[in-house]
């Protein structure tokens, strides 16, 4: 396969792979082993990255404008 033909792996697929690897490490080496600890740490980091990706919502042009100009009339919020 060339680079353009390779399948892109999503973060959810990587999490599933890491979960399986952690499960295998736990069964093979025991849940107190360094191998299991590394596998669990990898899984935790992937979960954190997935959370960051979900929360990193791109801003639209009005949101960017209001970040730069919070006192502009278009950006004022009123309580009703």
N, CA, C and O atoms as a DFTB+ gen file, in Angstrom:
320 C
 N C O
     1  1       0.816      -1.178       0.000
     2  2       0.000       0.000       0.000
     3  2       0.865       1.250       0.000
     4  3       1.892       1.306       0.677
     5  1       0.458       2.221      -0.740
     6  2       1.169       3.495      -0.710
     7  2       0.567       4.363       0.378
     8  3      -0.477       4.027       0.936
     9  1       1.217       5.477       0.684
    10  2       0.729       6.348       1.741
    11  2      -0.682       6.849       1.469
    12  3      -1.473       6.986       2.402
    13  1      -1.011       7.124       0.222
    14  2      -2.341       7.634      -0.089
    15  2      -3.405       6.548       0.027
    16  3      -4.589       6.866       0.137
    17  1      -3.017       5.283       0.006
    18  2      -3.966       4.186       0.088
    19  2      -4.126       3.641       1.505
    20  3      -5.031       2.846       1.758
    21  1      -3.265       4.056       2.429
    22  2      -3.345       3.550       3.794
    23  2      -4.610       4.054       4.464
    24  3      -5.037       5.189       4.255
    25  1      -5.195       3.192       5.268
    26  2      -6.403       3.557       5.995
    27  2      -6.020       4.427       7.189
    28  3      -5.091       4.104       7.930
    29  1      -6.730       5.510       7.365
    30  2      -6.514       6.375       8.512
    31  2      -7.232       5.773       9.713
    32  3      -8.419       5.452       9.644
    33  1      -6.513       5.626      10.794
    34  2      -7.081       5.035      12.002
    35  2      -7.635       6.156      12.874
    36  3      -6.928       7.118      13.176
    37  1      -8.881       6.036      13.273
    38  2      -9.490       7.047      14.131
    39  2      -9.032       6.852      15.571
    40  3      -8.501       5.802      15.934
    41  1      -9.246       7.877      16.379
    42  2      -8.860       7.795      17.781
    43  2      -9.649       6.708      18.491
    44  3      -9.125       6.041      19.383
    45  1     -10.915       6.523      18.099
    46  2     -11.724       5.471      18.725
    47  2     -11.184       4.085      18.403
    48  3     -11.213       3.195      19.254
    49  1     -10.688       3.893      17.179
    50  2     -10.084       2.607      16.816
    51  2      -8.788       2.382      17.583
    52  3      -8.494       1.261      17.998
    53  1      -8.016       3.447      17.772
    54  2      -6.773       3.322      18.547
    55  2      -7.075       3.000      20.003
    56  3      -6.353       2.227      20.632
    57  1      -8.139       3.589      20.541
    58  2      -8.538       3.282      21.919
    59  2      -8.916       1.818      22.045
    60  3      -8.533       1.154      23.008
    61  1      -9.658       1.317      21.086
    62  2     -10.053      -0.094      21.120
    63  2      -8.825      -1.007      21.038
    64  3      -8.761      -2.019      21.736
    65  1      -7.862      -0.662      20.199
    66  2      -6.626      -1.447      20.096
    67  2      -5.855      -1.406      21.412
    68  3      -5.335      -2.426      21.864
    69  1      -5.783      -0.227      22.023
    70  2      -5.061      -0.087      23.290
    71  2      -5.773      -0.847      24.406
    72  3      -5.124      -1.425      25.278
    73  1      -7.101      -0.848      24.381
    74  2      -7.869      -1.591      25.376
    75  2      -7.575      -3.087      25.266
    76  3      -7.389      -3.769      26.273
    77  1      -7.536      -3.584      24.034
    78  2      -7.233      -4.999      23.813
    79  2      -5.797      -5.317      24.252
    80  3      -5.543      -6.362      24.852
    81  1      -4.865      -4.410      23.947
    82  2      -3.473      -4.623      24.349
    83  2      -3.346      -4.646      25.873
    84  3      -2.591      -5.452      26.419
    85  1      -4.072      -3.777      26.555
    86  2      -4.040      -3.756      28.020
    87  2      -4.630      -5.042      28.585
    88  3      -4.110      -5.597      29.552
    89  1      -5.698      -5.503      27.990
    90  2      -6.321      -6.755      28.428
    91  2      -5.342      -7.921      28.265
    92  3      -5.191      -8.747      29.165
    93  1      -4.684      -7.976      27.113
    94  2      -3.707      -9.045      26.859
    95  2      -2.528      -8.951      27.827
    96  3      -2.067      -9.967      28.347
    97  1      -2.042      -7.736      28.067
    98  2      -0.917      -7.563      28.993
    99  2      -1.306      -7.995      30.398
   100  3      -0.499      -8.594      31.109
   101  1      -2.525      -7.700      30.802
   102  2      -2.992      -8.108      32.123
   103  2      -3.073      -9.612      32.267
   104  3      -2.711     -10.166      33.305
   105  1      -3.552     -10.273      31.221
   106  2      -3.652     -11.728      31.267
   107  2      -2.287     -12.399      31.169
   108  3      -2.043     -13.415      31.820
   109  1      -1.399     -11.834      30.357
   110  2      -0.098     -12.453      30.132
   111  2       0.883     -12.193      31.273
   112  3       1.548     -13.113      31.749
   113  1       0.968     -10.941      31.707
   114  2       1.993     -10.549      32.679
   115  2       1.447     -10.301      34.079
   116  3       2.222     -10.197      35.030
   117  1       0.144     -10.207      34.222
   118  2      -0.454      -9.904      35.518
   119  2      -0.755      -8.414      35.631
   120  3      -0.125      -7.582      34.976
   121  1      -1.728      -8.101      36.473
   122  2      -2.184      -6.716      36.588
   123  2      -1.248      -5.836      37.406
   124  3      -1.461      -4.627      37.494
   125  1      -0.218      -6.419      38.003
   126  2       0.758      -5.626      38.752
   127  2       2.067      -5.476      37.981
   128  3       3.041      -4.949      38.517
   129  1       2.099      -5.930      36.742
   130  2       3.334      -5.900      35.959
   131  2       3.572      -4.528      35.334
   132  3       2.627      -3.767      35.124
   133  1       4.835      -4.212      35.037
   134  2       5.147      -2.956      34.338
   135  2       4.517      -2.904      32.946
   136  3       4.126      -1.832      32.484
   137  1       4.419      -4.041      32.285
   138  2       3.825      -4.085      30.941
   139  2       2.352      -3.661      30.982
   140  3       1.882      -2.925      30.114
   141  1       1.634      -4.139      32.004
   142  2       0.229      -3.775      32.151
   143  2       0.107      -2.293      32.484
   144  3      -0.782      -1.613      31.972
   145  1       0.997      -1.790      33.339
   146  2       0.964      -0.370      33.708
   147  2       1.171       0.517      32.487
   148  3       0.481       1.523      32.322
   149  1       2.119       0.145      31.633
   150  2       2.377       0.923      30.415
   151  2       1.174       0.874      29.480
   152  3       0.796       1.891      28.898
   153  1       0.582      -0.290      29.337
   154  2      -0.590      -0.429      28.469
   155  2      -1.760       0.403      28.987
   156  3      -2.475       1.022      28.199
   157  1      -1.956       0.424      30.284
   158  2      -3.040       1.215      30.865
   159  2      -2.762       2.711      30.735
   160  3      -3.682       3.494      30.499
   161  1      -1.516       3.105      30.885
   162  2      -1.155       4.517      30.724
   163  2      -1.394       4.968      29.281
   164  3      -1.877       6.074      29.040
   165  1      -1.054       4.113      28.340
   166  2      -1.303       4.421      26.932
   167  2      -2.793       4.580      26.682
   168  3      -3.211       5.507      25.988
   169  1      -3.587       3.697      27.234
   170  2      -5.039       3.767      27.084
   171  2      -5.582       5.058      27.692
   172  3      -6.435       5.716      27.096
   173  1      -5.098       5.416      28.860
   174  2      -5.546       6.645      29.516
   175  2      -5.192       7.881      28.691
   176  3      -6.005       8.797      28.564
   177  1      -3.994       7.909      28.135
   178  2      -3.578       9.049      27.309
   179  2      -4.436       9.164      26.054
   180  3      -4.772      10.269      25.629
   181  1      -4.790       8.033      25.464
   182  2      -5.663       8.062      24.285
   183  2      -7.048       8.584      24.649
   184  3      -7.647       9.338      23.883
   185  1      -7.559       8.190      25.807
   186  2      -8.856       8.705      26.262
   187  2      -8.791      10.215      26.467
   188  3      -9.721      10.936      26.105
   189  1      -7.691      10.693      27.047
   190  2      -7.538      12.129      27.254
   191  2      -7.475      12.873      25.920
   192  3      -8.090      13.929      25.770
   193  1      -6.751      12.339      24.970
   194  2      -6.651      12.964      23.657
   195  2      -8.005      13.003      22.960
   196  3      -8.343      13.993      22.310
   197  1      -8.773      11.939      23.093
   198  2     -10.111      11.913      22.498
   199  2     -10.980      13.008      23.111
   200  3     -11.743      13.668      22.406
   201  1     -10.865      13.195      24.401
   202  2     -11.606      14.263      25.067
   203  2     -11.192      15.631      24.590
   204  3     -12.033      16.504      24.378
   205  1      -9.887      15.825      24.418
   206  2      -9.392      17.108      23.913
   207  2      -9.891      17.369      22.497
   208  3     -10.265      18.495      22.168
   209  1      -9.900      16.358      21.678
   210  2     -10.367      16.526      20.305
   211  2     -11.849      16.861      20.262
   212  3     -12.283      17.655      19.426
   213  1     -12.622      16.270      21.145
   214  2     -14.058      16.563      21.168
   215  2     -14.332      17.974      21.666
   216  3     -15.260      18.631      21.195
   217  1     -13.527      18.444      22.619
   218  2     -13.763      19.768      23.189
   219  2     -13.162      20.890      22.348
   220  3     -13.508      22.055      22.545
   221  1     -12.289      20.567      21.434
   222  2     -11.632      21.580      20.598
   223  2     -12.517      21.924      19.404
   224  3     -12.170      21.658      18.253
   225  1     -13.663      22.519      19.706
   226  2     -14.617      22.899      18.667
   227  2     -14.069      24.115      17.919
   228  3     -13.686      25.095      18.557
   229  1     -14.023      24.080      16.609
   230  2     -13.532      25.246      15.870
   231  2     -14.486      26.429      16.034
   232  3     -15.704      26.262      16.077
   233  1     -13.917      27.600      16.122
   234  2     -14.711      28.801      16.280
   235  2     -15.152      29.335      14.923
   236  3     -14.430      29.228      13.932
   237  1     -16.355      29.911      14.896
   238  2     -16.781      30.571      13.672
   239  2     -16.254      32.007      13.680
   240  3     -15.635      32.430      14.656
   241  1     -16.488      32.743      12.623
   242  2     -15.919      34.080      12.493
   243  2     -16.443      35.043      13.563
   244  3     -15.689      35.893      14.036
   245  1     -17.718      34.930      13.956
   246  2     -18.250      35.807      14.997
   247  2     -17.593      35.512      16.342
   248  3     -17.273      36.436      17.088
   249  1     -17.391      34.241      16.656
   250  2     -16.734      33.885      17.918
   251  2     -15.307      34.415      17.962
   252  3     -14.869      34.923      18.995
   253  1     -14.587      34.306      16.869
   254  2     -13.220      34.857      16.817
   255  2     -13.236      36.368      16.983
   256  3     -12.411      36.926      17.706
   257  1     -14.185      37.037      16.307
   258  2     -14.309      38.495      16.414
   259  2     -14.605      38.891      17.854
   260  3     -13.999      39.829      18.372
   261  1     -15.523      38.195      18.503
   262  2     -15.891      38.528      19.875
   263  2     -14.770      38.228      20.869
   264  3     -14.655      38.898      21.895
   265  1     -13.953      37.236      20.574
   266  2     -12.781      36.993      21.419
   267  2     -11.829      38.175      21.359
   268  3     -11.238      38.559      22.368
   269  1     -11.684      38.752      20.168
   270  2     -10.789      39.899      19.978
   271  2     -11.427      41.215      20.410
   272  3     -10.722      42.146      20.798
   273  1     -12.758      41.301      20.345
   274  2     -13.481      42.548      20.630
   275  2     -14.674      42.274      21.551
   276  3     -15.818      42.371      21.106
   277  1     -14.442      41.940      22.803
   278  2     -15.546      41.534      23.676
   279  2     -16.555      42.648      23.958
   280  3     -17.690      42.356      24.336
   281  1     -16.174      43.915      23.785
   282  2     -17.092      45.021      24.055
   283  2     -17.865      45.470      22.824
   284  3     -18.658      46.407      22.910
   285  1     -17.657      44.832      21.695
   286  2     -18.383      45.202      20.483
   287  2     -19.868      44.907      20.678
   288  3     -20.235      43.956      21.369
   289  1     -20.720      45.733      20.063
   290  2     -22.163      45.587      20.238
   291  2     -22.649      44.195      19.837
   292  3     -23.560      43.652      20.461
   293  1     -22.050      43.620      18.807
   294  2     -22.467      42.300      18.344
   295  2     -22.170      41.201      19.361
   296  3     -22.742      40.113      19.292
   297  1     -21.276      41.491      20.304
   298  2     -20.802      40.460      21.223
   299  2     -21.398      40.571      22.614
   300  3     -21.158      39.709      23.460
   301  1     -22.170      41.615      22.862
   302  2     -22.747      41.804      24.179
   303  2     -23.862      40.793      24.419
   304  3     -24.646      40.492      23.520
   305  1     -23.921      40.283      25.623
   306  2     -24.953      39.330      26.020
   307  2     -25.860      40.011      27.040
   308  3     -25.388      40.696      27.947
   309  1     -27.156      39.815      26.881
   310  2     -28.128      40.439      27.749
   311  2     -28.915      39.366      28.493
   312  3     -29.278      38.342      27.914
   313  1     -29.178      39.606      29.784
   314  2     -30.047      38.724      30.565
   315  2     -31.492      39.114      30.268
   316  3     -31.812      40.299      30.174
   317  1     -32.351      38.130      30.123
   318  2     -33.757      38.443      29.874
   319  2     -34.625      37.995      31.010
   320  3     -35.842      38.179      30.968
